[in-house]
Amino acid sequence: MRRLFYISFIFLLISIVMSCGRSVDKRLEHADTLMWTNPDSSLAILEAINRDSLQDDESFAYYALLLTQAQFRVDYAIPSDSLINIAINHFCDNNNREHYTRSLLYKGAYYEVHNNPVEAIKWYKKAEGNADAADYRNLAQINLRLGNLYYNNFASNNLDLEKNKEALRYYEKIDDKKMILVSLLNTANSLRATDSKSAKDFYNRAELLAQELTDSNHLYLVYINHSVLCQKDSLFNEAKDYSIKAWDIAGRFKENSDYYILGDIYARLGCLDSAEYYLKLPVVNENTAYDNVVRYKCMMDIELSKNNLAEYNRLNKLYEHIVDSLEHNKNKYLLLKEESRFDKSDSLNKKAKISILKNWVTWTAAALCTIFIIFTVLYFVKKHNTKKLIEELRNEHISKYNSLREDIDKLDNGFSSLMQSQIDVFEEIMASGYSPNKDPSDYKITHKIKAIDDSNIDFWNGLRSYINHSYDGLIDKIKNDYSILTESDINFIGLICCEFSDAAIAVCLGLRNSSSVRSRRRKIRDKMKINGLLDVYLKKMMIKNPTD
């Protein structure tokens, strides 16, 4: 027991030492806790860390992951993916599922910001496939980024809506109000083209939450996008009011398209001076394809209000060309192809898992059936052997052990009562009303077949003393002459010297059949290297060494 305690103590010390060796750098943990609430501080902590001070590969990989994530969080332009590759290569076989999922996610984000949406989706889908079902933060991020990617690349099939709703669901689980606001806005944008009523509801929810959080940046985005919704539904006065609210918050518009949207709204209201004013205001940066679509739309509506149909038709052709190029954006089809490929792969994986599960169930059922059959066979074998053993003992005469009773009574010691109890068991079985045609478990008599354990020192020492007393030290002589015999062998020989039958010895040893007794007798004979039967050999020794 003491040895076991020392071994356990040593293992405990080893575990403590190993866990200390794997302890995470506190600076990294602190930076991670600030990642979502204060990314600037998180980045400052990480940039202040001397990389040489990181103790091991685990810490350096964690550092690489956090630095990449922090740079994304503060919109830092990352020139290469070398850092995130370090994290991916380390965590892929490190059994840290969360870190690996996050590494895959930001590898995808790297490709997205470098205008490679097809490669980005591959990594996002890998991250989605690796994420734990309870890893709500990463699952929310993956779906949010997928939603943005599909929306910005004009992918159809409502993929952006599906992903944005999933992101919203996960953010609501972790109660991250800032990201709930982002997801509400994204979901409303995805609904805008097909379900104005639902889109309006999401914009209203987003507006209330932005006001609650005093988040002027997202409140601006809510107003400008709500304005676009109203414009689509020809609610031009409401559209103008939302655009003006957005202007009032920032003192200017943040995107080129915002100027053109308000200009188009004024054109549709017949306010051409205001429309041209906003159309000609200095733009924030170079126009994107989307900016040009909105710009041409504004110019077309101004020319239409002037009844200048020739210019309107010219602009309309340019407008339709850009819209057509966006609708047939090659990335759209590649994105859908990648989504389909990953979904198919996921489906195949699910089928494979189902197949494995079916095989497992089949093999488990087969194993259980086999075990059931084995136990059933063993039960009936045991039942048969018990019946046979009891029949053998009942065939003996009930007075067979009377002389043994009388001899033991003369000893007048503790062993006398123990042996008398055992003989009572024999006679109880002999006199029982047991019927071999019925299940032995129905009779208490079967429970009498119970082993006298080797640890029952009083019985076995008493038996040896009795044999030694009756046959001039016979047991001691056998022990001296045959040192190869075990204590259990000596106890077995003692039962033979009492002239117990095979059935009686089986009862004493808790066996269910006499064949085991005969097998044991042969083994002891072989150990002693004697010719003939063990019983005959012992009988001769008992005759040579009787005592009065």
N, C-alpha and C positions, 0 to 999 in steps of 0.2 A: 504493500500500500504506500509506504514511504517512497519507494522507488518510482512509482507511478506519479506521485506528487512532484518529485524533482523533475521528472521528464516534462510534465505539464508546465512547470514553472519555467524551464529552459525555453520551451516553445513560446510561452508568453513573452519572455524577454526578447526572443528573436523577432516576434511579430511587432513588438514596440519599436525595436531598432529599425526594422524594415519600413514601418509606417512613418517613422521620423525621417528616414532617408527619402521618402516620397512626398514629404510635406511640400505644399505649394507656396511659392513666394508670396508673402503677404502684400507686397506692392501690386502684384498682378491681380490678386483677389480684390483689392480695394479699387483698382481701375475697372474691373469687371462690374462691380456693384454700381459704379457711377455711369456705366455705358448708356443707359436709357434715360437717366434723369439729368445728367450733366456731362455730355460727351466731350465738351471742351476740356474739362478738368481731367477726364479719363485720358484724353490724348496727351495732356501736359505731363501727367504722371508717367505714362509710357515713354514719352520722348526723353524724360529725365533719367531713365534707367540706363545704366551702362550695360551693354549686352554681355560684356565679359564677366559681369557679376552674377549672371544667371548660372545656377549650379549644374544643371543637367539638361538633357535633350527635351525632357517633358516641359520644363520651365521655358526653354527657348521656343518650343513649338506653341505653347500657350501665349507667350509674348507676341509671336508672329501673328497668331489669330486675332488677338485683342487689338494690336496696332492697326491691322488691316480694317477691322470693324470700326475702330474709332475714326480712322481716316474717312471711311464712307459716311459715318454719322455726321461729320462736320463738312461734308462735300469737298473733301480734299481730292485733287486729281491724282490718282495713283498711276505711276508710269509703267509698272510691271506687276506681274502676278508671282514674283519670286518668293515673297513673304508667305502668301497664303499657300503656296505649294509646299513649303516647309511644314506647315500645320497639317495639310492633307496627308502628306507622306508619313508623318509621325502618328497621327490619330487614327489612320485607317486600320491599323492592327494593334491599337493600344487599349482596346476595350472601353474607351471613353466615347460612348455613343453621342452624347450631346455635343462635345467639342468637334467630333468628326462631322456631324450634321451641320454645325455652324460653319465649319471650314468649307464644306461643299457649297453652302448657301452663298458665301462671299466670293467664292471662285466664280459662281454664276453672275454675281453682281459686278465683278470686274469686267466680264465680257459684255454685260449689258451697257455699262457706261462707256465702253469702247466700241459701241455700235455694232455688236455682233450678237443680235438677239437669238439666232439659231443655236449658237454655242452656249449662250446663257441658259436657254431652256433645258439643255442637256444636264447641266449641273444643278439647276433648280429641281429637276425631276429626280436626280440622284439623291439630293438632300431630302426631298419629300419621301422617297422610298426608304431612306435610312432612319428617318426621325421616329422617335418613340411616340406612341399614341398619346402619351400624357405630356409631351414636350410642347405645350401650347404656344410658348413664345416663338420658337423656331418655326413651327407649323404656320403660325400667323404671318411671320415674315416671308416665308416661302410663298404663301398664297397671295400676299400683298404684292410681292415683286412680280409674280406671274400675271396677276391682274393688270398691273401697270404695263408690263411687256406686251400683252395681247392688245390692250387698249391703244397704246401708242403706235402699234404696228397694224392697226385696223383689222385684227383677226376677227373672223365672224364666228358663228355658232355659239354666241353668248359665252365664250370662254372667259372673257374678262369679268362678266357679271358673276359667273359661278365662282371664280377665284376670289373676287372682292367680298362676296357674301361669306365665303369660308373664312377669310381673314377677319372679318367683322365678328363672326361667331367665336373664333379663338381669342380675339382681344377682349371680348366681353367676358370670357371665362377667367381671364387674369385681371380684369377690371382696370385696364390701361386706358384711361379716358382720352389721353392725347392721341393714341393710335386708333381708338374707337372713332374719334372725330375724323381722322384721315380715311378710315375705311368707310364711314358713312358718306363722305364726300365722293370717294371713288365709286362706291356702289350707285350713288345718284347719277354720276356721270355715265356709268354703264347703262343705266335704265333710260337715260334721257331720250334716246332715239326711238325707243319702242314702247315705253310705258310712262307717259308724262305724269300721271297721277302719283304713281309710286315714287318716281324721281323727285317730285315736289315734296312728298312726305319725308324722304331722306334728307333733302336740302334743309327742310324746316328743323328736323332733328339735329342736323349738323350745326345750323345757325345757333340754336339754343345752347348746345354744348360748347361751341366756340366762345359765346358770350360768357358762359359760366367759367370757362378757363381763362377768360380775358386774352384769348389768342387772336390778335388782330390779323396775323398773317393768314390763318386759315379762314377767318371770317371774311377777309377780302376774297379768297378763292370761292367761298360759298356764294357770295353775292355775284361775282362775275359769271360763275357757271349757272346760277339760277337765272341770271339775265339771258343767257344763251337759250335756256329751256323756254322762257317766256317768249323770246324772239321766234323760236321754232313754232310755237303754238299761236303766233300772230298776236300775242298780248304785248304790244309794243310800248305802251305806257308803263306797264309793270317792268318790262325789260329795261327801259330807260332808268326807272327808279333804282333798280338793283345795281346797274352800272354806275350811277351817280354815288350810291352808297359805297361802292368799292373805291371809287376815286377819292371820296372824302376820307376814307381810312388811311390811304397811302399818300394822298396829295398828288398822285400820278398813277398811271397804269404800269404794271410790271411786265407785261408781254405785248409785243407788237399787235397781236390779234385782238387784244382788249380795246385798243384804239379803233380798229376797223369794225369791231362788233358794235360799239356805241355809234360810230359814224353810220353804219347800216341801219341801226334802229331809228336815228334821226331822219335818214332818207325815207324810210317807210312811213314815218310820221309826217313827211312833207317839209321838214325843217332842213332845207338844203344847205343853208349857210353853216349850220352846226355840223351837218354831215361832212361837208368839205373841210371844215376846221379840224375835226378829229382825224380825218383821212390824211391830212397834210402835216400833222404834228410830227416832230422828230421821233423816229422809232428807237426802241431800246437797243436793238442789235440787228444783225442781218436777218432778213425774212426766211422762215422755214417754208416747206411746202404747204403746211397747214396755214401759216400766216398769209400766204399768197391766195389760198382758196378764199379766206375771209375777206381779204383786200379786194379781190375781183368781185366778190359778191356785193360788197359795199359800193364799188364803182358802178356795177351794173344797175343797182337800185337807184343810184343818183342819176344816171343817164336815162333810166326808165321814167323817173319823176320829171325829167326835163323833156320827155317824149322824143329823145334822140335815139331812135331805134337802130340806126346803122352802127353807132358806137356801142350800143347795148349788145347787138349781135356779134360784133368783133370780140368784145370782152367775154361774152358768153362762151365763145369757142375756146378761148384761153382757159376760162374757168372749167369747162367740161374736160379739157385735156388734162389739167392738173388733178381734178377729181378722179378721172379714169386711171391716171397713173398711180394714185393712192389706193384706189380700189383693187388694182392689180399689182400692188406691191409684192415683189417676189418673196419678201420676208413673211408675208401673210401665209402663203402656201407652205413655205418651209416650216413655219411655226406649227401650223396645223399638222403637218407631216410628222414633226417631232413629237407633238402631243399624242398623236395617234400611235406612233411607234412605242412610246413609253407606256401608254395605256395597254397596248397589245402585249408588251413585255410583262406588264403588271398582271394582265389577265392570264398569261401563260404561267407566271409564277404562282398565281392563285390556284390554277388548275394543277400545277405540280404539287403544291402544298396539299390540295384536296386529295390528289392521288396518293401522296405519302400518308395522309391521314387515313385514307381508306385501307391502304396496305397495313398501316399500324393497327387499325381496328381489326382487320382480318387476322393478322398474326397474333394480336392480343387475345381475340376470341378463340383462336386455335390453341393458344397456350393455356387459356383458362379451361377449355374443354379437355385438354390433355391432363392438366392438373386434376380436374374433376374426376376423370376416368381413373387416374392413378390412385387418388384417395378412395374412390369407390372400391377399386380392386383391393387396396390395402385393408379397407374396412371389412370386406367380406372374407378376406384371408384371415384377418384377426378374429373375426367372428367364428369362422370354421375352426381355427386353431384353439380358440377358447372352449368351444364345444368339445373338441377332441380331448383336450387336457382334462376337463372336468369329468368326462366319461372315463378316462383312464384312472383318475383318482377314485371315482365312485365304484370302480370294479375291484378296488382293494378291499380287504376285510376291515371292518371298523375297529377290530380288536388288535390290528397289526402293531400298534404302537403302545400297547398296554405295558409291556415289559420296560419300554423306554421311560414311560411315565413313572414306574415304580423305582427305577434306578435313579432318576433325577430327583424324586422326592427325598431320597436319602441325603442329597447334598445340602438341602436346607440353606440355600443362599439365593441371591438375587437372580442368578441365571435360571434357577429352577422355575420361577414364575414366568420368565420370558419364554422358555422352551415349552412350558405347559400351554401358554397362550397360542404358540404356533401350532402345537399338536391339536389344540381345539379347533383351529382353522381347518386343518386337514379333515377332522371328523365332521365338522359342520358341512363342508363341501360333500363328503361321502353320504351324509344323511339328508342332503338337501332335496327339495322337490323339483330340482332342475330338469327340464325337458329339452333334449337336443333339437326338437322341432320348433322351438320358440326362440326369440331373440334373447341372448344372454343379458343384454342391457336391461331387460325387464326384471331381472333378479339381482337383489343386493349381493348375492353370493359371488358374482363375478368381481365385485370390488374387494373381495377378500384376497384376491391374487395381487399381493402388494409386496414389493421387494424389501428384504431386510438389508438396509444400506450398509456398505462397508464401514461407514462412519459410526455405526451402532456398536461402539466398543464393548459395552456391557454384554451384549449378546455373544459377539464373536470371541471375546476373551473368555467368557464363561464356557462357551462350546469347547475351546481348546483345553481349558482346565479340566473339563469333564472327560475329554478323550485321553488326555495325559494321565488323569487319575485312573481311568478304567483300563488303560492299555500300557501301563508302565512307560509314560513319557513318549508315546508314539508321535505326537505332533512335533515335539522338540527334536526328536531324532530325524524326522523327515526334513525339517527346516535346516538342520546341520548338514545332512547328506545331500540335499538338493537346494543349494543356495540360489539356483536359477528361478525357483518358484516365487511368484509374487504373493503378497498378503492375500489378495483375492483368491489365488490358487489354493492357498492353505485353508481358507474358509470353505472353499468348495470340497476339499478333501475331508474336512471335519463333518460336513453333511453326509458324505458317503459312509464315513465311519459310524454314523448314527443309523445306518442301514435304511436311509430314506430312499424311496423309489424315485425314478426319473421325474414323475409327475409332481411328487412332493418337493423335490429340489427345485423344479421350475416355479412352484408356488413361492418357495422361500426367496428365490432370486427375482421374482416379478416377471418371469418369462411366460410366453403364451403357448409354448409348445415344448414337447419333450425332446425333439430332435436337436434343439439348441444345447440341451444338457448333454446329450450324447456326443455332440461335436466338441464341447468343452472338455469332456472326459478324455477324448482322443488327443487333444492338444496337450493336456497335462501329461498324459502317458508318454508322448513324444519328447516333451521337455525332460522327463525323468529317464528317457532311453531304456524303458523296460519292455520286455517281451510279454505278449499276452494282454489280458484285460486289466485295467487299473483296479477294478473292484476285487478281482481275484488276488492281485498283488497285495492290496491293503488288507484283505481278509487273512491272508497268510501271516502278515505282520501282526495283526490283532491277536491271532491264535498264539503266536510266539511270545507276545508281551501282555498276557492277561494279568490282572491283579485281583486279589481276593477282596 
